[in-house]
Amino acid sequence: MSNEIISRCGSPCNLCLIYRPNVEKEDRRAEVCATWNKLGAGKYDPAKVICDGCHPEGEGKVCFSKGHCTAAPA
């Protein structure tokens, strides 16, 4: 059995480059934000782009895009 978590957007969290456990292993948020910014998806700051999954619990936990979990500013 896999430890894969599928988010509401359909992406597996274990492969997401902004999912906090992945960022803690290898922070590639600057690459992600550069691509999103180049595509005109918004103005993303790598220091602020992080996600704890669709149903984060606890103080300081973040759902990157509340309500629909897509690459849109929260």
N, C-alpha and C positions, 0 to 999 in steps of 0.2 A: 504494500500500500504506500502511496506517495504522501508527502507532507504538503502537497500543493494546495493552495488556497485560491479559489476562483472568486474574483471580485464581481460586483454588480455589472461592471463594464465588460466582463467576459475575459479579462486578461488574468493570467495566473500571477498572483502577487510575488511568487518566488522568482519570477523573471523580470519583474518591474524594477527599473533603475531608480525610481524615487521611493520605493518601499523601504522604510527605515532599516530593517535588518540587512537589506542589500547595501544600503548606503553606508552602514557601519562596517561592512566588509570591504567595499570598494566604492568610494564616492565618485560617481560619474554624472552628478547632477548638472555640472557645467556643460557637458556635452549635450545632454537632453535639452536644457534651456536654450542653448545656442541653436539647436535644430528647430525647436518650437518658435523661437523668435525669428529665425530666418524664414519660416513658413508663414509668418504673420499671425500666429496663433495668440499673440499677446506679448506682453513684456514680462518675462519671467526672470526672477532673481534666484540663482541656485541656492543661496543661503536660506531662502524661504520655501523652497519646493521640497516637501517631504510628505510621506503618507504612512499612517499606521494601520491602514486597511479601512474597509467600509464601516465597521462598527467599533471604532476605538473606544476604549474605556480608560478612565484615569486622567488625572491632571496633566496638561501639556500634550495630550495625544491629539493627532490631527488626521482628519479625513481630507485628503487633498481637494476633492470637489464634492462637497456635501450635496446629497440628493441624487446625483447621477453618476458619479465616479468616472468622469471623462477628463481629458486634458483641457480644462478650462479653469480660469482663475477662481479660487474659492472666495 
